[in-house]
Amino acid sequence: MTTVVDVAPATDRELVLARIIDAPREKVFRCWTDATLLPKWFAPLPWTTSSAKLDVRAGGSSLVVMRSPEGEEYPNPGLYLEVVPNEKLVFTDAFTEAWLPSGKPFMVGILTFEDIGGGKTKYTATVRHWSVEDRDAHEKMGFHGGWGLCTEQLEALAKTL
């Protein structure tokens, strides 16, 4: 199981989740950037990820489709803003493919993958929102519980690679 690391948000529009994952950062990063691996861990069970299309480069688009336990699908289009292999991913839902503005920007995700030795990774997910209301809504949707469960699923998969 991942180890919780206490990291305070820098602003009132941020949510932060930090964990020590018992897997090398290259494997953790790969789980985020390989479209065949992402569906295996990305949604908090009993939700699933039915498909993932990832063009992992600055300016590249992504489309991750989450499926509810009732079978309803929720497409999540976005765009990568920064990609530093094995170190950092920055993405947003403010744009879709080809820099087209989305209908309602909600967040920017900043993921860092820090090698802390011994085959372990300090994984930090910082999510910045356009407003405090959006941050509050994301928190009420279960950010900490959902992203925490997904991180445990991510660790379990990364350990098998």
Protein Blocks (a to p, Z undefined) as FASTA:
>chain_A
ZZddddddfbfkbccddddddbdfklmmmmmmmmklmmmmmpccfbdcfbdcddddehia
cddddddfkopacddddddfbdcehkbccddfkbcehhiacfbdfbdcddddddeejhia
cdddddddfbfklmmmmmmnopmmmmmmmmmmmmmmmmmZZ
